[in-house]
């Protein structure tokens, strides 16, 4: 039997160094295998210092995607700068029987068209479609999710990707008020982490 993989997922860090240090300590203490950062590491592309370093120091594998506060180029740059750090926007990561794919971007500040988000998810999924367990990472929650209670809309592309790719888990963020909300959409457990980090095993 494959060993379960322990994950810490969070988003919307927005340059909050204190929170990052706390979470890096938690990741170390809880002995997680992977750290997932679901976009909006920065505030308007500023204050990116120490957003990744503490997790690297804690010796963790980090997967990240852009939000709507930073471009994909910025996330690419960060993933090249730090060891064990991978931008999975339009890409994938595989560990044992688990495949993770992602599509970042949002609908404000730096706007990523829905079509582009879906294409990124499709491209990443293609590489891991035959694995036993799948996690999809997006910045935007899906259209029609409970997170929309806040008045902010979810993404049609993410809703379409849930339907087409049936991941076991979707990690999203973006809507701060919805941090911590979990729901089931089809076969997918949808977790809006926002700034409320979630540790889970799969």
C-alpha positions in Angstrom: 0.0 0.0 0.0 1.3 3.5 -0.9 2.2 5.7 2.0 -0.1 8.7 2.3 1.3 12.1 1.4 0.9 14.9 3.9 0.3 18.4 2.5 0.1 21.9 3.9 -1.9 24.2 1.6 -2.4 27.9 1.8 -3.0 31.0 -0.4 -3.3 34.7 -0.2 -0.2 35.3 1.8 0.1 38.8 0.4 3.6 39.5 1.7 2.8 38.4 5.3 6.2 37.3 6.5 5.0 36.6 10.0 2.4 34.2 8.7 4.9 32.5 6.4 7.3 31.9 9.3 4.5 30.4 11.4 3.4 28.1 8.6 7.0 27.0 7.8 7.4 26.1 11.5 4.1 24.2 11.4 5.1 22.4 8.2 8.3 21.2 9.9 6.6 20.3 13.2 3.8 18.3 11.4 6.4 16.8 9.1 4.5 17.5 5.9 5.8 16.2 2.6 4.6 19.1 0.4 3.7 22.8 0.7 1.2 24.2 -1.8 0.9 27.9 -2.3 -2.3 28.7 -4.2 -1.5 32.2 -5.5 -1.3 35.8 -4.3 2.0 35.4 -2.5 2.5 39.1 -3.1 0.6 42.4 -2.9 0.6 43.9 -6.4 3.9 42.1 -7.2 5.6 43.8 -4.2 6.8 42.3 -0.9 7.9 38.9 -2.2 10.8 38.7 0.1 10.8 35.7 2.5 7.6 34.3 1.0 9.4 31.0 0.0 12.7 31.0 1.9 11.2 29.8 5.3 9.6 26.8 3.6 12.9 26.0 1.8 14.8 26.3 5.1 12.3 23.9 6.6 13.4 21.5 3.8 10.0 21.2 2.1 9.0 20.6 -1.5 7.0 23.6 -2.6 4.4 23.8 -5.4 3.1 27.2 -6.4 0.9 29.0 -8.9 0.3 32.7 -9.6 -2.7 34.5 -8.2 -4.1 37.8 -9.5 -1.5 39.8 -7.6 1.5 38.4 -9.5 2.3 37.3 -13.0 3.2 33.8 -14.1 6.7 35.2 -15.0 7.2 36.3 -11.4 6.2 32.8 -10.1 8.5 31.3 -12.7 11.3 33.5 -11.5 10.8 32.4 -7.8 10.6 28.8 -8.7 14.0 29.0 -10.5 15.5 31.0 -7.6 14.7 28.5 -4.9 15.5 24.8 -4.7 12.6 22.2 -4.5 10.2 24.9 -5.7 8.0 24.3 -8.8 5.5 26.5 -10.6 2.7 24.2 -11.7 0.7 26.7 -13.7 0.2 24.6 -16.8 2.5 22.0 -15.4 2.3 19.0 -13.0 4.1 17.3 -10.1 4.1 13.6 -9.4 4.8 11.7 -6.2 4.1 8.0 -5.9 0.4 7.5 -6.9 -0.4 11.2 -6.6 -0.5 13.7 -9.5 -0.9 17.5 -8.9 -1.7 20.0 -11.6 -2.5 23.7 -11.6 -3.8 26.8 -13.2 -3.4 30.1 -11.5 -4.6 33.6 -12.2 -7.7 35.6 -11.4 -10.3 38.1 -12.5 -8.9 41.4 -11.0 -5.7 43.4 -10.9 -3.8 41.0 -13.2 -6.6 39.4 -15.2 -6.2 35.9 -16.6 -8.9 35.0 -19.1 -11.0 32.0 -18.2 -9.9 30.3 -21.4 -6.2 30.6 -20.3 -6.9 29.1 -16.9 -8.7 26.1 -18.4 -5.9 25.6 -21.0 -3.3 25.6 -18.2 -5.3 23.0 -16.2 -5.9 20.9 -19.3 -2.2 20.9 -20.2 -1.1 19.9 -16.6 -3.8 17.3 -16.3 -2.8 15.6 -19.6 0.5 14.5 -18.0 -1.0 12.9 -14.9 -4.4 11.8 -16.1 -3.7 8.1 -15.4 -2.5 8.4 -11.8 -4.7 7.0 -9.0 -5.1 10.3 -7.0 -5.3 13.8 -8.4 -5.1 17.2 -6.8 -6.0 20.3 -8.8 -4.6 23.7 -7.6 -6.3 27.0 -8.7 -6.3 30.5 -7.4 -10.0 31.1 -8.2 -12.7 28.9 -6.6 -15.2 27.3 -9.1 -18.3 29.1 -10.2 -21.3 27.9 -8.2 -19.2 27.2 -5.1 -20.3 28.2 -1.6 -17.3 30.7 -1.6 -19.5 32.9 -3.7 -21.5 33.9 -0.6 -19.0 36.7 -0.3 -20.3 38.4 -3.5 -17.1 37.6 -5.4 -17.6 35.3 -8.4 -15.9 31.9 -9.0 -14.4 30.8 -12.2 -16.3 29.1 -15.0 -13.0 27.5 -16.2 -12.4 25.9 -12.8 -16.0 24.6 -12.6 -15.5 23.1 -16.1 -12.2 21.5 -15.1 -13.8 19.8 -12.1 -16.4 18.3 -14.4 -13.9 17.2 -17.0 -11.0 16.0 -14.9 -12.7 14.9 -11.7 -9.8 15.5 -9.3 -10.1 14.0 -5.8 -9.3 17.4 -4.3 -9.3 21.0 -5.5 -7.3 23.6 -3.5 -8.3 27.2 -4.2 -8.0 30.5 -2.5 -8.7 34.1 -3.7 -11.8 34.9 -1.6 -10.4 35.6 1.9 -13.8 35.5 3.6 -14.2 31.9 2.3 -11.0 30.6 3.9 -11.7 27.3 5.5 -14.8 26.4 3.5 -15.0 22.8 2.3 -17.6 21.3 0.0 -18.2 18.4 -2.3 -18.7 19.1 -6.0 -19.3 15.9 -7.9 -16.4 13.6 -7.1 -14.2 16.5 -5.9 -13.6 17.7 -2.4 -13.2 21.5 -2.8 -11.1 23.2 -0.1 -10.9 27.0 -0.2 -7.8 27.6 1.9 -7.2 31.3 1.4 -5.2 32.4 4.4 -6.5 29.5 6.6 -3.8 26.9 6.0 -5.1 23.3 5.8 -3.0 20.2 6.5 -4.4 17.0 5.0 -3.3 13.6 3.9 -4.1 11.9 0.6 
